[in-house]
Amino acid sequence: MSGILYIISAPSGSGKSTLVNELRSIVPNLDFSISYTTRPPRGSEQNGREYYFVTRPEFERMIVEDKFLEYAEVFGHYYGTACRFLEEAKANGRDLLLDIDVQGAEQVRRKVPDAVSIFVMPPNREILERRLRRRSQTEKMEPEVIERRLENAEKEIVNYNKYGYILVNKILEKAVDELKAIVLSERTRRSGKAPTAEDQELERIAEGSLLSRSHEKVQPVLQSFRTNL
């Protein structure tokens, strides 16, 4: 079965981009949606690679024409996912991965109820802050930006229970294996084919990340944020 829509969300600094890049390098027939944005390019960013950079009037015209699966205004700039990416993936017999925030994921789930949703968490607030401060050295982020992202992370993390799968990105290799298992086991389940021994092992790994089995591993993460409010 092609045309499966995978949603992955995470607070900034949780390692989501690294996970997505690793997944795309090992899982075939998986397209990645590049978002549209009205913010200006940063550093070496190129149009059509990191984002499609458009003007605010262009973006708002696309909203009126109902060309977005989801969109949101974040820190004064629009970000959105065009419907055409899902249509193109289905037409080409491929699946689509969306890297979007909590607000966008909610919009997509309303439009595509059978989408597979995955939430990535940092191990705790301290590690997230450390990652953001390391990133700030290359992106030249102001201290207030780091604080704002930490505050935003706390607001996003409490929405974890709206997702079907939960990953705590403590060890990258393990998180990559879990993400791969989720994607491939969903493909097998929806294909209707009898699972092989390898498929069954992937399903076992994926089931360990189901929301219903993740409350115990999530609680320390939530507590680390609550004790730092």
Backbone as CSV, one residue per row, in Angstrom:
resi,resn,N_x,N_y,N_z,CA_x,CA_y,CA_z,C_x,C_y,C_z
1,MET,0.846,-1.204,0.000,0.000,0.000,0.000,0.874,1.243,0.000
2,SER,0.636,2.133,-0.946,1.402,3.371,-1.005,0.526,4.528,-0.548
3,GLY,1.152,5.672,-0.356,0.409,6.855,0.042,0.177,6.956,1.528
4,ILE,0.932,6.199,2.325,0.828,6.331,3.783,1.453,7.655,4.181
5,LEU,0.777,8.381,5.043,1.272,9.667,5.506,1.817,9.513,6.930
6,TYR,3.082,9.834,7.090,3.740,9.777,8.400,3.976,11.202,8.889
7,ILE,3.537,11.473,10.100,3.752,12.778,10.727,4.783,12.603,11.840
8,ILE,5.804,13.449,11.854,6.763,13.414,12.944,6.897,14.819,13.519
9,SER,6.734,14.932,14.833,6.812,16.222,15.523,7.771,16.103,16.698
10,ALA,8.350,17.234,17.075,9.269,17.249,18.217,9.616,18.683,18.569
11,PRO,9.927,18.950,19.833,10.431,20.279,20.176,11.771,20.540,19.491
12,SER,12.049,21.800,19.202,13.326,22.178,18.606,14.474,21.707,19.488
13,GLY,15.463,21.015,18.895,16.611,20.523,19.644,16.495,19.077,20.075
14,SER,15.385,18.410,19.705,15.189,17.016,20.116,15.899,16.016,19.208
15,GLY,16.499,16.499,18.128,17.205,15.602,17.210,16.336,15.059,16.100
16,LYS,15.195,15.687,15.888,14.247,15.200,14.880,14.848,15.221,13.475
17,SER,15.527,16.295,13.120,16.091,16.406,11.767,17.107,15.311,11.496
18,THR,17.932,15.013,12.484,18.915,13.938,12.335,18.215,12.597,12.139
19,LEU,17.176,12.349,12.924,16.420,11.101,12.801,15.796,10.974,11.414
20,VAL,15.215,12.061,10.943,14.565,12.046,9.629,15.593,11.772,8.533
21,ASN,16.735,12.428,8.608,17.779,12.214,7.596,18.278,10.773,7.602
22,GLU,18.450,10.193,8.784,18.888,8.796,8.892,17.816,7.865,8.317
23,LEU,16.563,8.133,8.653,15.464,7.297,8.156,15.404,7.321,6.639
24,ARG,15.506,8.498,6.067,15.411,8.624,4.610,16.558,7.932,3.887
25,SER,17.681,7.773,4.579,18.833,7.116,3.951,18.710,5.594,3.954
26,ILE,17.817,5.039,4.787,17.735,3.582,4.901,16.382,3.005,4.493
27,VAL,15.349,3.849,4.389,14.020,3.358,4.019,13.681,3.852,2.613
28,PRO,13.427,2.936,1.674,13.113,3.341,0.298,11.666,3.812,0.141
29,ASN,11.407,4.450,-0.991,10.048,4.864,-1.368,9.377,5.742,-0.317
30,LEU,10.174,6.638,0.258,9.657,7.548,1.280,9.999,8.973,0.880
31,ASP,8.990,9.718,0.452,9.195,11.113,0.081,9.167,11.987,1.326
32,PHE,9.780,13.147,1.204,9.826,14.100,2.320,9.261,15.423,1.840
33,SER,8.324,15.951,2.597,7.695,17.203,2.217,8.524,18.387,2.700
34,ILE,8.852,19.268,1.775,9.566,20.501,2.112,8.528,21.594,2.340
35,SER,8.587,22.223,3.485,7.575,23.221,3.841,7.776,24.536,3.099
36,TYR,6.682,25.264,2.976,6.723,26.642,2.491,6.852,27.562,3.701
37,THR,7.543,28.670,3.543,7.651,29.627,4.645,7.811,31.044,4.111
38,THR,7.403,31.990,4.938,7.583,33.402,4.582,8.808,34.002,5.258
39,ARG,9.489,33.233,6.080,10.695,33.787,6.709,11.839,33.809,5.702
40,PRO,12.792,34.713,5.880,13.914,34.782,4.937,14.880,33.616,5.140
41,PRO,15.628,33.234,4.105,16.627,32.162,4.241,17.704,32.543,5.262
42,ARG,18.234,31.511,5.938,19.325,31.715,6.896,20.587,31.050,6.381
43,GLY,21.707,31.726,6.546,22.990,31.128,6.195,23.037,30.606,4.777
44,SER,23.302,29.284,4.657,23.459,28.663,3.330,22.168,28.024,2.816
45,GLU,21.043,28.307,3.466,19.769,27.710,3.033,19.456,28.102,1.593
46,GLN,18.880,27.142,0.863,18.528,27.370,-0.537,17.055,27.081,-0.767
47,ASN,16.454,27.866,-1.643,15.051,27.664,-1.980,14.854,26.280,-2.600
48,GLY,13.879,25.521,-2.051,13.599,24.188,-2.566,14.420,23.097,-1.901
49,ARG,15.345,23.463,-1.046,16.135,22.452,-0.329,15.679,22.373,1.124
50,GLU,15.895,23.426,1.905,15.397,23.430,3.289,13.917,23.825,3.345
51,TYR,13.573,24.849,2.572,12.202,25.364,2.499,11.951,25.910,1.103
52,TYR,10.652,26.127,0.802,10.281,26.960,-0.330,9.997,28.345,0.258
53,PHE,10.833,29.299,-0.074,10.712,30.641,0.483,9.810,31.486,-0.419
54,VAL,8.705,31.957,0.139,7.745,32.746,-0.629,7.404,34.008,0.159
55,THR,6.805,34.962,-0.540,6.384,36.190,0.129,5.104,35.946,0.922
56,ARG,4.814,36.836,1.829,3.592,36.712,2.622,2.340,36.754,1.731
57,PRO,2.256,37.677,0.744,1.085,37.656,-0.135,0.947,36.342,-0.906
58,GLU,2.075,35.760,-1.347,2.020,34.474,-2.061,1.465,33.385,-1.151
59,PHE,1.948,33.351,0.084,1.500,32.333,1.034,0.002,32.493,1.312
60,GLU,-0.415,33.721,1.531,-1.821,33.961,1.857,-2.727,33.640,0.665
61,ARG,-2.216,33.807,-0.548,-2.989,33.411,-1.723,-3.160,31.896,-1.753
62,MET,-2.127,31.147,-1.365,-2.219,29.687,-1.308,-3.216,29.241,-0.234
63,ILE,-3.296,29.988,0.862,-4.289,29.677,1.903,-5.703,29.810,1.334
64,VAL,-5.950,30.926,0.665,-7.271,31.188,0.082,-7.637,30.104,-0.921
65,GLU,-6.646,29.623,-1.667,-6.883,28.605,-2.692,-6.887,27.187,-2.123
66,ASP,-6.798,27.064,-0.780,-6.850,25.784,-0.079,-5.769,24.813,-0.567
67,LYS,-4.552,25.322,-0.684,-3.456,24.514,-1.194,-2.585,23.904,-0.096
68,PHE,-2.963,24.106,1.169,-2.161,23.571,2.262,-2.870,22.447,3.010
69,LEU,-2.120,21.382,3.318,-2.598,20.366,4.247,-2.676,20.958,5.642
70,GLU,-1.697,21.802,5.942,-1.645,22.484,7.230,-0.789,23.725,7.067
71,TYR,-1.046,24.698,7.944,-0.180,25.877,7.995,-0.339,26.537,9.353
72,ALA,0.643,27.330,9.712,0.599,28.027,10.990,1.496,29.250,10.911
73,GLU,1.232,30.196,11.781,2.108,31.351,11.914,2.910,31.183,13.193
74,VAL,4.225,31.149,13.067,5.117,30.910,14.209,6.154,32.021,14.270
75,PHE,6.190,32.723,15.416,7.156,33.808,15.604,7.120,34.812,14.450
76,GLY,5.903,35.101,13.963,5.742,36.142,12.963,5.902,35.704,11.519
77,HIS,6.115,34.405,11.286,6.277,33.913,9.922,5.350,32.722,9.694
78,TYR,4.830,32.615,8.474,4.001,31.477,8.099,4.882,30.274,7.737
79,TYR,4.376,29.078,8.083,4.967,27.812,7.650,3.812,26.918,7.216
80,GLY,3.998,26.163,6.128,2.902,25.312,5.692,3.346,24.165,4.806
81,THR,2.516,23.128,4.764,2.756,21.939,3.934,1.750,21.900,2.801
82,ALA,2.222,21.907,1.575,1.333,21.922,0.412,0.700,20.554,0.184
83,CYS,-0.573,20.557,-0.197,-1.297,19.311,-0.486,-0.649,18.528,-1.619
84,ARG,-0.002,19.221,-2.529,0.524,18.563,-3.729,1.539,17.476,-3.414
85,PHE,2.236,17.586,-2.278,3.253,16.580,-1.969,2.633,15.213,-1.695
86,LEU,1.502,15.184,-0.997,0.821,13.923,-0.733,0.232,13.369,-2.023
87,GLU,-0.332,14.228,-2.848,-0.904,13.794,-4.127,0.178,13.193,-5.023
88,GLU,1.351,13.844,-5.062,2.455,13.360,-5.897,2.997,12.025,-5.378
89,ALA,3.105,11.890,-4.048,3.597,10.643,-3.466,2.673,9.481,-3.825
90,LYS,1.374,9.683,-3.674,0.400,8.634,-4.005,0.483,8.260,-5.482
91,ALA,0.594,9.271,-6.335,0.644,9.026,-7.784,1.884,8.231,-8.172
92,ASN,2.971,8.398,-7.396,4.234,7.716,-7.690,4.427,6.426,-6.899
93,GLY,3.386,5.998,-6.165,3.471,4.762,-5.395,4.427,4.845,-4.228
94,ARG,4.491,6.016,-3.604,5.413,6.227,-2.497,4.654,6.730,-1.270
95,ASP,5.325,6.693,-0.114,4.759,7.243,1.110,5.341,8.639,1.330
96,LEU,4.741,9.383,2.260,5.180,10.757,2.509,5.419,10.976,3.992
97,LEU,6.525,11.632,4.303,6.882,11.974,5.683,6.783,13.484,5.866
98,LEU,6.031,13.906,6.873,5.908,15.318,7.204,6.623,15.614,8.509
99,ASP,7.473,16.611,8.498,8.160,17.096,9.697,7.468,18.392,10.086
100,ILE,6.507,18.313,11.013,5.693,19.486,11.349,5.484,19.591,12.855
101,ASP,5.050,20.778,13.290,4.864,21.003,14.719,3.512,20.465,15.187
102,VAL,3.287,20.592,16.484,2.069,20.063,17.106,0.814,20.666,16.495
103,GLN,0.836,21.977,16.272,-0.324,22.672,15.707,-0.631,22.165,14.305
104,GLY,0.414,22.011,13.480,0.228,21.519,12.122,-0.243,20.078,12.102
105,ALA,0.308,19.261,13.014,-0.071,17.852,13.076,-1.555,17.690,13.368
106,GLU,-2.087,18.552,14.225,-3.505,18.494,14.559,-4.361,18.757,13.318
107,GLN,-3.944,19.722,12.514,-4.677,20.030,11.276,-4.641,18.855,10.302
108,VAL,-3.463,18.234,10.171,-3.316,17.121,9.227,-4.148,15.924,9.670
109,ARG,-4.155,15.629,10.967,-4.939,14.491,11.455,-6.418,14.659,11.166
110,ARG,-6.899,15.899,11.186,-8.309,16.135,10.864,-8.582,15.841,9.392
111,LYS,-7.629,16.170,8.522,-7.808,15.959,7.081,-7.469,14.537,6.650
112,VAL,-6.495,13.923,7.352,-6.060,12.563,7.005,-6.076,11.723,8.288
113,PRO,-7.245,11.231,8.692,-7.373,10.539,9.983,-6.503,9.298,10.132
114,ASP,-6.140,8.643,9.016,-5.348,7.422,9.138,-3.840,7.683,9.058
115,ALA,-3.434,8.946,9.170,-2.009,9.268,9.178,-1.339,8.638,10.399
116,VAL,-0.093,8.230,10.234,0.695,7.660,11.328,1.441,8.809,11.999
117,SER,1.186,9.026,13.293,1.787,10.167,13.978,2.818,9.715,15.009
118,ILE,3.974,10.396,14.988,5.114,10.034,15.842,5.622,11.289,16.548
119,PHE,5.758,11.220,17.863,6.276,12.358,18.623,7.638,11.997,19.202
120,VAL,8.622,12.870,18.963,9.988,12.651,19.445,10.259,13.570,20.634
121,MET,10.755,13.003,21.708,11.068,13.764,22.916,12.565,13.735,23.212
122,PRO,13.091,14.792,23.825,14.454,14.721,24.358,14.421,13.898,25.641
123,PRO,15.555,13.382,26.100,15.554,12.598,27.349,15.114,13.407,28.557
124,ASN,15.453,14.689,28.579,15.045,15.577,29.664,15.338,17.026,29.275
125,ARG,14.903,17.942,30.118,15.057,19.365,29.821,16.527,19.777,29.794
126,GLU,17.322,19.238,30.696,18.737,19.620,30.771,19.464,19.290,29.467
127,ILE,19.215,18.097,28.949,19.871,17.695,27.696,19.371,18.549,26.542
128,LEU,18.073,18.860,26.527,17.535,19.707,25.471,18.199,21.085,25.506
129,GLU,18.325,21.655,26.684,18.954,22.972,26.804,20.405,22.929,26.330
130,ARG,21.103,21.846,26.674,22.501,21.693,26.256,22.597,21.637,24.729
131,ARG,21.696,20.885,24.101,21.697,20.785,22.642,21.412,22.135,21.999
132,LEU,20.452,22.875,22.560,20.108,24.177,22.003,21.267,25.162,22.144
133,ARG,21.965,25.100,23.254,23.099,26.017,23.446,24.244,25.675,22.496
134,ARG,24.433,24.380,22.228,25.453,24.002,21.240,25.060,24.519,19.855
135,ARG,23.782,24.365,19.526,23.316,24.829,18.229,23.441,26.347,18.112
136,SER,23.232,27.038,19.231,23.269,28.498,19.202,24.628,29.027,18.767
137,GLN,25.676,28.234,18.988,27.017,28.662,18.604,27.179,28.710,17.091
138,THR,26.484,27.828,16.371,26.577,27.818,14.905,25.503,28.690,14.271
139,GLU,24.323,28.732,14.902,23.226,29.528,14.345,23.199,30.946,14.882
140,LYS,24.106,31.224,15.868,24.202,32.566,16.461,22.857,33.021,17.038
141,MET,22.236,32.116,17.819,20.974,32.440,18.466,21.215,33.303,19.700
142,GLU,20.332,34.267,19.902,20.387,35.080,21.110,19.873,34.254,22.300
143,PRO,20.357,34.557,23.536,19.911,33.802,24.726,18.397,33.759,24.880
144,GLU,17.723,34.859,24.514,16.263,34.872,24.669,15.584,33.909,23.712
145,VAL,16.228,33.627,22.573,15.668,32.656,21.627,15.715,31.257,22.231
146,ILE,16.827,30.934,22.903,16.954,29.626,23.556,15.870,29.469,24.619
147,GLU,15.688,30.501,25.443,14.668,30.437,26.483,13.275,30.278,25.900
148,ARG,13.033,30.975,24.796,11.723,30.882,24.154,11.479,29.475,23.626
149,ARG,12.527,28.854,23.074,12.386,27.494,22.551,12.190,26.483,23.683
150,LEU,12.812,26.706,24.809,12.611,25.827,25.960,11.178,25.945,26.481
151,GLU,10.675,27.163,26.532,9.289,27.371,26.964,8.324,26.711,25.982
152,ASN,8.622,26.860,24.699,7.770,26.265,23.678,7.807,24.737,23.753
153,ALA,8.994,24.187,24.068,9.145,22.732,24.183,8.223,22.181,25.267
154,GLU,8.148,22.870,26.389,7.283,22.412,27.478,5.820,22.396,27.046
155,LYS,5.423,23.409,26.262,4.045,23.481,25.788,3.744,22.376,24.774
156,GLU,4.756,22.049,23.954,4.550,21.012,22.930,4.519,19.612,23.541
157,ILE,5.413,19.360,24.488,5.568,18.016,25.046,4.288,17.511,25.711
158,VAL,3.523,18.393,26.313,2.303,17.942,26.983,1.259,17.423,25.992
159,ASN,1.500,17.635,24.692,0.586,17.131,23.662,0.982,15.747,23.157
160,TYR,1.955,15.107,23.803,2.461,13.821,23.327,1.351,12.780,23.184
161,ASN,0.336,12.866,24.068,-0.705,11.826,24.065,-1.687,11.931,22.901
162,LYS,-1.454,12.873,21.989,-2.265,12.960,20.778,-1.643,12.171,19.622
163,TYR,-0.465,11.587,19.885,0.277,10.872,18.850,0.184,9.362,19.062
164,GLY,0.319,8.633,17.966,0.212,7.175,18.041,1.463,6.504,18.575
165,TYR,2.630,7.102,18.282,3.908,6.533,18.711,4.745,7.601,19.409
166,ILE,5.539,7.164,20.396,6.406,8.068,21.144,7.844,7.547,21.119
167,LEU,8.777,8.422,20.717,10.202,8.091,20.773,10.892,9.041,21.738
168,VAL,11.703,8.496,22.642,12.568,9.322,23.485,13.975,9.201,22.910
169,ASN,14.460,10.290,22.339,15.725,10.264,21.601,16.916,10.428,22.551
170,LYS,17.234,9.338,23.244,18.379,9.340,24.162,19.618,8.802,23.462
171,ILE,19.464,7.668,22.796,20.565,7.064,22.022,20.133,7.077,20.564
172,LEU,20.859,7.808,19.720,20.445,8.026,18.340,20.198,6.717,17.593
173,GLU,21.132,5.768,17.681,21.015,4.516,16.933,19.731,3.769,17.301
174,LYS,19.410,3.751,18.581,18.199,3.067,19.045,16.948,3.781,18.526
175,ALA,16.961,5.114,18.583,15.811,5.876,18.107,15.608,5.695,16.605
176,VAL,16.707,5.624,15.844,16.613,5.384,14.403,15.996,4.016,14.130
177,ASP,16.442,2.999,14.874,15.901,1.648,14.703,14.399,1.623,15.010
178,GLU,13.995,2.346,16.050,12.577,2.383,16.422,11.748,3.105,15.351
179,LEU,12.285,4.201,14.835,11.575,4.947,13.809,11.437,4.121,12.533
180,LYS,12.507,3.449,12.146,12.468,2.563,10.976,11.430,1.463,11.184
181,ALA,11.394,0.875,12.365,10.445,-0.205,12.653,9.001,0.284,12.548
182,ILE,8.739,1.489,13.030,7.386,2.048,12.944,6.945,2.185,11.486
183,VAL,7.813,2.781,10.672,7.469,3.026,9.264,7.245,1.709,8.521
184,LEU,8.169,0.774,8.681,8.072,-0.482,7.927,6.955,-1.386,8.441
185,SER,6.723,-1.403,9.750,5.650,-2.254,10.272,4.276,-1.730,9.866
186,GLU,4.137,-0.408,9.781,2.876,0.161,9.307,2.642,-0.204,7.844
187,ARG,3.704,-0.210,7.057,3.572,-0.622,5.654,3.091,-2.073,5.559
188,THR,3.700,-2.929,6.353,3.333,-4.343,6.315,1.887,-4.544,6.753
189,ARG,1.516,-3.881,7.848,0.161,-4.036,8.387,-0.886,-3.602,7.371
190,ARG,-0.640,-2.507,6.685,-1.627,-1.971,5.749,-1.611,-2.688,4.397
191,SER,-0.538,-3.414,4.129,-0.455,-4.134,2.855,-1.363,-5.358,2.832
192,GLY,-1.672,-5.904,4.022,-2.507,-7.095,4.103,-1.761,-8.384,3.832
193,LYS,-0.443,-8.290,3.590,0.361,-9.477,3.318,0.738,-10.186,4.621
194,ALA,0.966,-11.485,4.525,1.403,-12.247,5.698,2.804,-11.776,6.090
195,PRO,3.020,-11.398,7.354,4.331,-10.893,7.767,5.389,-11.989,7.817
196,THR,6.593,-11.645,7.393,7.728,-12.561,7.501,8.266,-12.492,8.921
197,ALA,9.254,-13.315,9.224,9.885,-13.288,10.553,10.516,-11.918,10.800
198,GLU,11.112,-11.335,9.762,11.704,-9.999,9.898,10.629,-8.952,10.160
199,ASP,9.500,-9.082,9.465,8.387,-8.153,9.674,7.875,-8.242,11.114
200,GLN,7.802,-9.446,11.631,7.309,-9.637,12.999,8.251,-9.010,14.023
201,GLU,9.548,-9.075,13.760,10.515,-8.451,14.660,10.384,-6.928,14.617
202,LEU,10.189,-6.380,13.425,9.986,-4.940,13.296,8.707,-4.504,14.016
203,GLU,7.678,-5.319,13.908,6.416,-5.009,14.592,6.606,-5.024,16.108
204,ARG,7.404,-5.968,16.590,7.666,-6.038,18.038,8.368,-4.764,18.515
205,ILE,9.348,-4.303,17.740,10.075,-3.079,18.107,9.131,-1.874,18.068
206,ALA,8.334,-1.804,17.000,7.415,-0.673,16.856,6.392,-0.628,17.983
207,GLU,5.893,-1.788,18.378,4.876,-1.828,19.436,5.392,-1.262,20.749
208,GLY,6.701,-1.349,20.956,7.286,-0.793,22.176,7.203,0.719,22.242
209,SER,6.940,1.349,21.074,6.825,2.809,21.031,5.382,3.289,20.936
210,LEU,4.421,2.366,20.959,3.015,2.778,20.950,2.717,3.658,22.155
211,LEU,1.846,4.627,21.966,1.479,5.516,23.066,1.050,4.734,24.299
212,SER,0.266,3.684,24.089,-0.256,2.900,25.217,0.843,2.228,26.034
213,ARG,2.047,2.099,25.446,3.148,1.459,26.156,4.263,2.444,26.526
214,SER,3.989,3.729,26.378,5.055,4.728,26.534,4.939,5.601,27.772
215,HIS,3.881,5.446,28.544,3.670,6.353,29.669,4.808,6.299,30.686
216,GLU,5.347,5.117,30.921,6.415,4.992,31.918,7.680,5.735,31.492
217,LYS,8.045,5.639,30.209,9.268,6.306,29.760,9.062,7.813,29.571
218,VAL,7.806,8.227,29.421,7.512,9.641,29.212,7.519,10.430,30.522
219,GLN,7.118,9.792,31.603,6.977,10.514,32.873,8.253,11.232,33.339
220,PRO,9.441,10.616,33.258,10.655,11.342,33.670,10.923,12.579,32.813
221,VAL,10.563,12.502,31.542,10.753,13.659,30.657,9.834,14.795,31.090
222,LEU,8.569,14.474,31.303,7.610,15.488,31.748,8.024,16.093,33.081
223,GLN,8.478,15.249,33.983,8.865,15.730,35.314,10.049,16.674,35.244
224,SER,10.982,16.416,34.334,12.168,17.270,34.220,11.786,18.681,33.784
225,PHE,10.707,18.817,33.022,10.247,20.132,32.606,9.460,20.784,33.721
226,ARG,8.617,20.033,34.379,7.793,20.602,35.442,8.623,21.150,36.592
227,THR,9.740,20.493,36.907,10.566,20.925,38.021,11.426,22.127,37.663
228,ASN,11.397,22.536,36.379,12.191,23.669,35.959,11.337,24.856,35.531
229,LEU,10.030,24.764,35.752,9.149,25.877,35.367,9.345,27.048,36.297
